[in-house]
Amino acid sequence: RQECERVAQEEGFRYVHSANEPKLIAGVGTMGLEIFEDLADVDVIIVPAGGGSSASGNCIAAHELNPNVRVIAVQSEAAPAMWHAWRNRNLEPHPLMKTEHEGIAARVPFEMTNKILWELLSDFVLVTDAEINDAVKWLARHAKQVVEGAGAASLAAAIKLRDDLRGKKVVGVVSGGNIPLARFAALMID
């Protein structure tokens, strides 16, 4: 990322950042619009957070359509940079990034997404990689969906928060099927 930013600046190119990009956040925010089209009385939206663009986009959509909807971000405790940034209100890089789930693996928190999350996010939870793996297996076995760990993180969070979510209408954002075949096969044999 840093090298791309350097070359873009030197050559006069426009660098499209993976999180600090308003159009990207707006694009993934359409997911929030679709949620409200299908379930206007949703109480809680749980969304995975890597760089935070999806969580930010969903926060913006939810806040505009129903400010009472709680949006909860989820990240692996083995790569908690965004969680730390949200909780501590700072943008310091975090040294721990050992998750096997690439889509939510972040070491550096990003300014634009965190500013949105600091203002609009209701809560942020951490789950273990083992809980994410269990969610990947559950989705494959019961929903017949092949989902990467980042996409299954919302289910892992919902399971972790099940007592608090009981009786509520909850949407878990399940996105991404880019799980390596060998990892998926190993999980399914377990």
FIKOLZA-1660 file (N, C-alpha, C; in steps of 0.1 Angstrom, whole numbers, plus 5000, padded with zeros to 4 digits):
% residues 190
   i   px   py   pz ch aa at
   1 5008 4988 5000  A  R  N
   1 5000 5000 5000  A  R CA
   1 5009 5012 5000  A  R  C
   2 5019 5013 5009  A  Q  N
   2 5027 5025 5009  A  Q CA
   2 5035 5027 4996  A  Q  C
   3 5039 5017 4990  A  E  N
   3 5046 5018 4977  A  E CA
   3 5037 5023 4966  A  E  C
   4 5025 5018 4966  A  C  N
   4 5015 5022 4956  A  C CA
   4 5012 5037 4958  A  C  C
   5 5010 5041 4971  A  E  N
   5 5007 5055 4974  A  E CA
   5 5019 5064 4969  A  E  C
   6 5031 5059 4971  A  R  N
   6 5043 5067 4967  A  R CA
   6 5044 5068 4952  A  R  C
   7 5042 5057 4945  A  V  N
   7 5042 5058 4930  A  V CA
   7 5031 5066 4925  A  V  C
   8 5019 5065 4931  A  A  N
   8 5008 5073 4926  A  A CA
   8 5011 5088 4927  A  A  C
   9 5017 5092 4939  A  Q  N
   9 5020 5106 4941  A  Q CA
   9 5030 5111 4931  A  Q  C
  10 5041 5103 4929  A  E  N
  10 5052 5106 4920  A  E CA
  10 5047 5108 4905  A  E  C
  11 5038 5098 4901  A  E  N
  11 5034 5098 4887  A  E CA
  11 5021 5105 4885  A  E  C
  12 5015 5111 4895  A  G  N
  12 5002 5118 4893  A  G CA
  12 4990 5109 4891  A  G  C
  13 4991 5097 4896  A  F  N
  13 4980 5088 4895  A  F CA
  13 4970 5090 4907  A  F  C
  14 4958 5085 4906  A  R  N
  14 4949 5085 4917  A  R CA
  14 4950 5071 4923  A  R  C
  15 4953 5071 4936  A  Y  N
  15 4954 5058 4943  A  Y CA
  15 4941 5056 4950  A  Y  C
  16 4935 5044 4948  A  V  N
  16 4922 5041 4954  A  V CA
  16 4926 5032 4966  A  V  C
  17 4924 5038 4978  A  H  N
  17 4927 5032 4990  A  H CA
  17 4917 5021 4994  A  H  C
  18 4922 5010 5001  A  S  N
  18 4913 4999 5004  A  S CA
  18 4903 5003 5016  A  S  C
  19 4905 5014 5022  A  A  N
  19 4896 5018 5033  A  A CA
  19 4893 5033 5033  A  A  C
  20 4903 5041 5031  A  N  N
  20 4902 5056 5031  A  N CA
  20 4897 5061 5018  A  N  C
  21 4886 5056 5014  A  E  N
  21 4881 5059 5000  A  E CA
  21 4866 5061 5001  A  E  C
  22 4861 5074 5000  A  P  N
  22 4847 5077 5001  A  P CA
  22 4838 5069 4992  A  P  C
  23 4842 5067 4979  A  K  N
  23 4834 5059 4970  A  K CA
  23 4833 5045 4973  A  K  C
  24 4843 5039 4979  A  L  N
  24 4843 5025 4983  A  L CA
  24 4833 5024 4995  A  L  C
  25 4834 5033 5004  A  I  N
  25 4825 5032 5016  A  I CA
  25 4811 5034 5012  A  I  C
  26 4808 5043 5002  A  A  N
  26 4795 5045 4997  A  A CA
  26 4790 5032 4990  A  A  C
  27 4799 5026 4982  A  G  N
  27 4796 5014 4975  A  G CA
  27 4792 5002 4984  A  G  C
  28 4800 5000 4994  A  V  N
  28 4796 4989 5004  A  V CA
  28 4784 4993 5013  A  V  C
  29 4782 5006 5014  A  G  N
  29 4770 5011 5021  A  G CA
  29 4757 5007 5015  A  G  C
  30 4758 5004 5002  A  T  N
  30 4745 5000 4995  A  T CA
  30 4740 4986 5001  A  T  C
  31 4750 4979 5007  A  M  N
  31 4746 4967 5014  A  M CA
  31 4736 4970 5025  A  M  C
  32 4738 4981 5032  A  G  N
  32 4729 4985 5043  A  G CA
  32 4716 4989 5037  A  G  C
  33 4716 4996 5026  A  L  N
  33 4703 4999 5019  A  L CA
  33 4695 4986 5016  A  L  C
  34 4702 4976 5011  A  E  N
  34 4695 4964 5007  A  E CA
  34 4690 4957 5020  A  E  C
  35 4697 4958 5031  A  I  N
  35 4692 4952 5043  A  I CA
  35 4678 4958 5047  A  I  C
  36 4678 4971 5046  A  F  N
  36 4665 4978 5050  A  F CA
  36 4654 4976 5040  A  F  C
  37 4657 4973 5027  A  E  N
  37 4647 4970 5017  A  E CA
  37 4641 4957 5021  A  E  C
  38 4649 4947 5026  A  D  N
  38 4643 4934 5029  A  D CA
  38 4638 4933 5043  A  D  C
  39 4643 4940 5052  A  L  N
  39 4640 4939 5066  A  L CA
  39 4640 4953 5073  A  L  C
  40 4629 4961 5070  A  A  N
  40 4629 4975 5074  A  A CA
  40 4629 4976 5089  A  A  C
  41 4625 4966 5097  A  D  N
  41 4625 4967 5111  A  D CA
  41 4636 4960 5118  A  D  C
  42 4648 4959 5111  A  V  N
  42 4660 4953 5117  A  V CA
  42 4664 4960 5129  A  V  C
  43 4668 4953 5139  A  D  N
  43 4673 4959 5152  A  D CA
  43 4688 4960 5153  A  D  C
  44 4695 4950 5147  A  V  N
  44 4710 4949 5148  A  V CA
  44 4716 4944 5135  A  V  C
  45 4726 4951 5131  A  I  N
  45 4734 4946 5119  A  I CA
  45 4748 4943 5124  A  I  C
  46 4753 4931 5122  A  I  N
  46 4767 4927 5126  A  I CA
  46 4775 4926 5113  A  I  C
  47 4786 4933 5113  A  V  N
  47 4794 4934 5100  A  V CA
  47 4809 4932 5103  A  V  C
  48 4816 4924 5095  A  P  N
  48 4830 4922 5097  A  P CA
  48 4838 4935 5095  A  P  C
  49 4849 4936 5102  A  A  N
  49 4857 4948 5100  A  A CA
  49 4872 4944 5098  A  A  C
  50 4877 4947 5086  A  G  N
  50 4891 4946 5083  A  G CA
  50 4897 4960 5084  A  G  C
  51 4895 4967 5073  A  G  N
  51 4899 4981 5072  A  G CA
  51 4888 4990 5076  A  G  C
  52 4876 4985 5077  A  G  N
  52 4864 4992 5082  A  G CA
  52 4855 4998 5072  A  G  C
  53 4857 4996 5059  A  S  N
  53 4849 5003 5049  A  S CA
  53 4835 4997 5049  A  S  C
  54 4833 4984 5051  A  S  N
  54 4820 4978 5051  A  S CA
  54 4812 4982 5064  A  S  C
  55 4819 4982 5075  A  A  N
  55 4813 4986 5087  A  A CA
  55 4809 5001 5087  A  A  C
  56 4817 5009 5081  A  S  N
  56 4814 5023 5080  A  S CA
  56 4802 5026 5070  A  S  C
  57 4802 5019 5059  A  G  N
  57 4791 5020 5050  A  G CA
  57 4778 5016 5056  A  G  C
  58 4778 5005 5063  A  N  N
  58 4766 5000 5069  A  N CA
  58 4762 5010 5080  A  N  C
  59 4771 5016 5088  A  C  N
  59 4768 5025 5098  A  C CA
  59 4761 5038 5092  A  C  C
  60 4766 5043 5081  A  I  N
  60 4760 5054 5074  A  I CA
  60 4746 5051 5070  A  I  C
  61 4744 5040 5063  A  A  N
  61 4731 5036 5058  A  A CA
  61 4721 5035 5070  A  A  C
  62 4725 5027 5080  A  A  N
  62 4716 5025 5091  A  A CA
  62 4713 5038 5098  A  A  C
  63 4723 5047 5100  A  H  N
  63 4720 5059 5107  A  H CA
  63 4710 5068 5100  A  H  C
  64 4711 5068 5086  A  E  N
  64 4702 5076 5078  A  E CA
  64 4688 5070 5078  A  E  C
  65 4687 5057 5078  A  L  N
  65 4674 5050 5076  A  L CA
  65 4667 5048 5090  A  L  C
  66 4675 5045 5100  A  N  N
  66 4669 5043 5113  A  N CA
  66 4680 5044 5123  A  N  C
  67 4682 5056 5129  A  P  N
  67 4693 5058 5139  A  P CA
  67 4693 5049 5151  A  P  C
  68 4681 5042 5153  A  N  N
  68 4680 5033 5165  A  N CA
  68 4686 5019 5162  A  N  C
  69 4689 5016 5150  A  V  N
  69 4695 5003 5147  A  V CA
  69 4709 5003 5152  A  V  C
  70 4713 4992 5159  A  R  N
  70 4726 4990 5164  A  R CA
  70 4735 4984 5153  A  R  C
  71 4746 4989 5150  A  V  N
  71 4756 4983 5141  A  V CA
  71 4768 4979 5149  A  V  C
  72 4771 4966 5148  A  I  N
  72 4782 4960 5156  A  I CA
  72 4792 4955 5146  A  I  C
  73 4805 4959 5148  A  A  N
  73 4816 4955 5140  A  A CA
  73 4822 4943 5147  A  A  C
  74 4829 4934 5139  A  V  N
  74 4835 4922 5145  A  V CA
  74 4849 4921 5138  A  V  C
  75 4859 4917 5146  A  Q  N
  75 4872 4914 5141  A  Q CA
  75 4878 4903 5149  A  Q  C
  76 4888 4896 5143  A  S  N
  76 4895 4886 5150  A  S CA
  76 4904 4891 5161  A  S  C
  77 4904 4885 5173  A  E  N
  77 4912 4889 5183  A  E CA
  77 4927 4887 5180  A  E  C
  78 4930 4879 5170  A  A  N
  78 4944 4877 5165  A  A CA
  78 4948 4888 5155  A  A  C
  79 4940 4898 5153  A  A  N
  79 4944 4909 5144  A  A CA
  79 4934 4921 5148  A  A  C
  80 4936 4927 5160  A  P  N
  80 4926 4936 5166  A  P CA
  80 4929 4951 5163  A  P  C
  81 4936 4954 5153  A  A  N
  81 4940 4968 5151  A  A CA
  81 4928 4978 5151  A  A  C
  82 4918 4974 5143  A  M  N
  82 4906 4983 5142  A  M CA
  82 4899 4984 5155  A  M  C
  83 4897 4973 5162  A  W  N
  83 4891 4973 5175  A  W CA
  83 4898 4982 5185  A  W  C
  84 4911 4980 5185  A  H  N
  84 4919 4989 5194  A  H CA
  84 4917 5004 5191  A  H  C
  85 4918 5007 5178  A  A  N
  85 4916 5021 5173  A  A CA
  85 4903 5026 5177  A  A  C
  86 4892 5018 5175  A  W  N
  86 4879 5022 5179  A  W CA
  86 4877 5024 5194  A  W  C
  87 4882 5015 5201  A  R  N
  87 4881 5015 5216  A  R CA
  87 4889 5027 5222  A  R  C
  88 4901 5029 5217  A  N  N
  88 4911 5038 5223  A  N CA
  88 4911 5052 5216  A  N  C
  89 4903 5053 5205  A  R  N
  89 4902 5065 5198  A  R CA
  89 4916 5070 5193  A  R  C
  90 4924 5061 5188  A  N  N
  90 4936 5065 5182  A  N CA
  90 4939 5057 5170  A  N  C
  91 4949 5061 5162  A  L  N
  91 4952 5054 5149  A  L CA
  91 4966 5047 5149  A  L  C
  92 4970 5043 5161  A  E  N
  92 4983 5037 5162  A  E CA
  92 4982 5023 5156  A  E  C
  93 4992 5019 5149  A  P  N
  93 4993 5005 5144  A  P CA
  93 4993 4995 5156  A  P  C
  94 4988 4984 5154  A  H  N
  94 4988 4974 5164  A  H CA
  94 4998 4962 5160  A  H  C
  95 5007 4958 5169  A  P  N
  95 5017 4948 5166  A  P CA
  95 5011 4934 5163  A  P  C
  96 5000 4931 5168  A  L  N
  96 4994 4917 5166  A  L CA
  96 4986 4916 5153  A  L  C
  97 4991 4907 5144  A  M  N
  97 4983 4904 5132  A  M CA
  97 4986 4889 5129  A  M  C
  98 4980 4880 5136  A  K  N
  98 4983 4866 5134  A  K CA
  98 4971 4858 5129  A  K  C
  99 4960 4865 5125  A  T  N
  99 4949 4857 5121  A  T CA
  99 4951 4851 5107  A  T  C
 100 4945 4839 5105  A  E  N
 100 4945 4833 5092  A  E CA
 100 4934 4838 5083  A  E  C
 101 4926 4847 5088  A  H  N
 101 4915 4851 5080  A  H CA
 101 4918 4865 5074  A  H  C
 102 4923 4864 5062  A  E  N
 102 4929 4876 5055  A  E CA
 102 4919 4888 5054  A  E  C
 103 4907 4886 5051  A  G  N
 103 4897 4897 5049  A  G CA
 103 4895 4906 5061  A  G  C
 104 4899 4901 5073  A  I  N
 104 4898 4909 5085  A  I CA
 104 4911 4911 5092  A  I  C
 105 4922 4908 5084  A  A  N
 105 4936 4910 5090  A  A CA
 105 4940 4924 5087  A  A  C
 106 4941 4931 5098  A  A  N
 106 4946 4945 5097  A  A CA
 106 4956 4948 5108  A  A  C
 107 4967 4955 5105  A  R  N
 107 4976 4959 5115  A  R CA
 107 4975 4974 5117  A  R  C
 108 4971 4981 5106  A  V  N
 108 4971 4995 5106  A  V CA
 108 4956 5000 5105  A  V  C
 109 4952 5008 5115  A  P  N
 109 4938 5013 5114  A  P CA
 109 4938 5025 5105  A  P  C
 110 4927 5028 5098  A  F  N
 110 4926 5038 5089  A  F CA
 110 4918 5050 5093  A  F  C
 111 4922 5062 5090  A  E  N
 111 4916 5074 5095  A  E CA
 111 4901 5076 5091  A  E  C
 112 4898 5075 5078  A  M  N
 112 4885 5078 5074  A  M CA
 112 4874 5069 5080  A  M  C
 113 4877 5056 5079  A  T  N
 113 4868 5046 5084  A  T CA
 113 4866 5047 5099  A  T  C
 114 4877 5050 5106  A  N  N
 114 4876 5051 5121  A  N CA
 114 4868 5063 5125  A  N  C
 115 4870 5074 5118  A  K  N
 115 4862 5086 5121  A  K CA
 115 4847 5083 5120  A  K  C
 116 4843 5076 5110  A  I  N
 116 4829 5072 5109  A  I CA
 116 4825 5062 5120  A  I  C
 117 4833 5052 5123  A  L  N
 117 4830 5043 5133  A  L CA
 117 4830 5049 5147  A  L  C
 118 4839 5058 5150  A  W  N
 118 4838 5065 5163  A  W CA
 118 4825 5073 5165  A  W  C
 119 4820 5078 5154  A  E  N
 119 4807 5085 5155  A  E CA
 119 4795 5077 5155  A  E  C
 120 4795 5066 5147  A  L  N
 120 4782 5059 5144  A  L CA
 120 4782 5044 5149  A  L  C
 121 4793 5038 5151  A  L  N
 121 4792 5024 5155  A  L CA
 121 4787 5022 5169  A  L  C
 122 4778 5012 5171  A  S  N
 122 4773 5009 5184  A  S CA
 122 4782 5001 5193  A  S  C
 123 4788 4991 5187  A  D  N
 123 4797 4983 5195  A  D CA
 123 4807 4976 5185  A  D  C
 124 4817 4970 5191  A  F  N
 124 4828 4963 5184  A  F CA
 124 4832 4951 5192  A  F  C
 125 4831 4940 5187  A  V  N
 125 4835 4928 5194  A  V CA
 125 4846 4920 5187  A  V  C
 126 4853 4913 5196  A  L  N
 126 4864 4904 5191  A  L CA
 126 4860 4890 5192  A  L  C
 127 4863 4882 5182  A  V  N
 127 4861 4867 5183  A  V CA
 127 4874 4860 5180  A  V  C
 128 4875 4848 5185  A  T  N
 128 4887 4840 5182  A  T CA
 128 4887 4834 5168  A  T  C
 129 4899 4831 5163  A  D  N
 129 4899 4824 5150  A  D CA
 129 4892 4811 5151  A  D  C
 130 4892 4804 5162  A  A  N
 130 4885 4791 5164  A  A CA
 130 4870 4794 5163  A  A  C
 131 4865 4805 5168  A  E  N
 131 4851 4808 5167  A  E CA
 131 4847 4811 5153  A  E  C
 132 4856 4818 5146  A  I  N
 132 4854 4821 5131  A  I CA
 132 4853 4808 5124  A  I  C
 133 4863 4799 5126  A  N  N
 133 4863 4786 5120  A  N CA
 133 4850 4778 5122  A  N  C
 134 4845 4778 5134  A  D  N
 134 4833 4771 5137  A  D CA
 134 4821 4777 5129  A  D  C
 135 4822 4790 5127  A  A  N
 135 4811 4797 5119  A  A CA
 135 4812 4793 5105  A  A  C
 136 4824 4792 5099  A  V  N
 136 4826 4788 5086  A  V CA
 136 4820 4774 5084  A  V  C
 137 4823 4765 5093  A  K  N
 137 4818 4751 5093  A  K CA
 137 4803 4751 5094  A  K  C
 138 4797 4759 5103  A  W  N
 138 4783 4760 5105  A  W CA
 138 4776 4764 5092  A  W  C
 139 4781 4775 5086  A  L  N
 139 4775 4780 5073  A  L CA
 139 4776 4770 5062  A  L  C
 140 4787 4762 5061  A  A  N
 140 4788 4752 5051  A  A CA
 140 4778 4741 5053  A  A  C
 141 4777 4736 5066  A  R  N
 141 4769 4725 5069  A  R CA
 141 4754 4728 5069  A  R  C
 142 4750 4739 5074  A  H  N
 142 4736 4742 5076  A  H CA
 142 4730 4752 5066  A  H  C
 143 4738 4761 5061  A  A  N
 143 4733 4771 5051  A  A CA
 143 4738 4767 5037  A  A  C
 144 4746 4757 5036  A  K  N
 144 4752 4753 5023  A  K CA
 144 4759 4764 5016  A  K  C
 145 4766 4773 5024  A  Q  N
 145 4774 4784 5018  A  Q CA
 145 4789 4782 5021  A  Q  C
 146 4797 4784 5011  A  V  N
 146 4811 4784 5013  A  V CA
 146 4815 4799 5015  A  V  C
 147 4820 4801 5027  A  V  N
 147 4823 4815 5031  A  V CA
 147 4837 4816 5037  A  V  C
 148 4844 4826 5034  A  E  N
 148 4857 4828 5040  A  E CA
 148 4855 4833 5054  A  E  C
 149 4866 4832 5062  A  G  N
 149 4865 4836 5076  A  G CA
 149 4860 4850 5079  A  G  C
 150 4865 4859 5070  A  A  N
 150 4860 4873 5072  A  A CA
 150 4845 4874 5071  A  A  C
 151 4839 4866 5062  A  G  N
 151 4825 4867 5060  A  G CA
 151 4818 4859 5071  A  G  C
 152 4824 4849 5077  A  A  N
 152 4817 4842 5088  A  A CA
 152 4819 4848 5101  A  A  C
 153 4827 4858 5102  A  A  N
 153 4830 4865 5115  A  A CA
 153 4817 4871 5121  A  A  C
 154 4808 4875 5113  A  S  N
 154 4795 4881 5118  A  S CA
 154 4787 4870 5125  A  S  C
 155 4787 4858 5119  A  L  N
 155 4780 4847 5126  A  L CA
 155 4787 4843 5139  A  L  C
 156 4800 4843 5139  A  A  N
 156 4808 4841 5151  A  A CA
 156 4804 4851 5162  A  A  C
 157 4803 4863 5158  A  A  N
 157 4799 4874 5168  A  A CA
 157 4785 4872 5173  A  A  C
 158 4776 4868 5164  A  A  N
 158 4762 4866 5168  A  A CA
 158 4761 4855 5178  A  A  C
 159 4768 4844 5176  A  I  N
 159 4768 4833 5185  A  I CA
 159 4774 4838 5199  A  I  C
 160 4784 4845 5198  A  K  N
 160 4790 4850 5211  A  K CA
 160 4781 4860 5218  A  K  C
 161 4773 4867 5211  A  L  N
 161 4764 4877 5217  A  L CA
 161 4749 4872 5218  A  L  C
 162 4747 4859 5216  A  R  N
 162 4734 4854 5214  A  R CA
 162 4724 4858 5226  A  R  C
 163 4729 4858 5238  A  D  N
 163 4720 4862 5249  A  D CA
 163 4715 4876 5248  A  D  C
 164 4724 4886 5244  A  D  N
 164 4720 4900 5242  A  D CA
 164 4712 4902 5229  A  D  C
 165 4713 4893 5220  A  L  N
 165 4705 4894 5207  A  L CA
 165 4692 4887 5207  A  L  C
 166 4689 4879 5218  A  R  N
 166 4677 4871 5218  A  R CA
 166 4665 4880 5217  A  R  C
 167 4655 4877 5208  A  G  N
 167 4643 4884 5206  A  G CA
 167 4644 4896 5197  A  G  C
 168 4656 4898 5191  A  K  N
 168 4659 4909 5182  A  K CA
 168 4659 4904 5168  A  K  C
 169 4657 4913 5159  A  K  N
 169 4658 4910 5144  A  K CA
 169 4673 4914 5141  A  K  C
 170 4681 4904 5138  A  V  N
 170 4695 4906 5136  A  V CA
 170 4699 4902 5121  A  V  C
 171 4707 4910 5115  A  V  N
 171 4713 4907 5102  A  V CA
 171 4728 4906 5104  A  V  C
 172 4733 4895 5100  A  G  N
 172 4748 4893 5099  A  G CA
 172 4752 4894 5085  A  G  C
 173 4762 4903 5082  A  V  N
 173 4767 4904 5069  A  V CA
 173 4777 4893 5066  A  V  C
 174 4774 4884 5057  A  V  N
 174 4782 4873 5053  A  V CA
 174 4787 4876 5039  A  V  C
 175 4800 4880 5038  A  S  N
 175 4805 4883 5025  A  S CA
 175 4819 4877 5022  A  S  C
 176 4821 4872 5010  A  G  N
 176 4833 4867 5006  A  G CA
 176 4834 4852 5007  A  G  C
 177 4838 4846 4996  A  G  N
 177 4840 4831 4995  A  G CA
 177 4854 4827 4992  A  G  C
 178 4863 4836 4995  A  N  N
 178 4877 4834 4991  A  N CA
 178 4885 4826 5001  A  N  C
 179 4880 4815 5005  A  I  N
 179 4887 4807 5015  A  I CA
 179 4896 4797 5007  A  I  C
 180 4908 4795 5010  A  P  N
 180 4916 4785 5003  A  P CA
 180 4910 4771 5004  A  P  C
 181 4910 4764 4993  A  L  N
 181 4904 4751 4993  A  L CA
 181 4910 4742 5004  A  L  C
 182 4923 4742 5005  A  A  N
 182 4929 4733 5015  A  A CA
 182 4924 4736 5029  A  A  C
 183 4923 4749 5033  A  R  N
 183 4919 4753 5046  A  R CA
 183 4904 4749 5048  A  R  C
 184 4896 4751 5038  A  F  N
 184 4882 4748 5038  A  F CA
 184 4880 4733 5041  A  F  C
 185 4888 4725 5033  A  A  N
 185 4887 4710 5034  A  A CA
 185 4891 4706 5048  A  A  C
 186 4902 4712 5053  A  A  N
 186 4906 4708 5066  A  A CA
 186 4896 4711 5077  A  A  C
 187 4889 4723 5076  A  L  N
 187 4879 4726 5085  A  L CA
 187 4867 4716 5085  A  L  C
 188 4864 4712 5073  A  M  N
 188 4852 4704 5071  A  M CA
 188 4855 4690 5076  A  M  C
 189 4867 4685 5076  A  I  N
 189 4870 4672 5080  A  I CA
 189 4870 4672 5096  A  I  C
 190 4874 4683 5102  A  D  N
 190 4875 4684 5116  A  D CA
 190 4861 4682 5123  A  D  C
% end
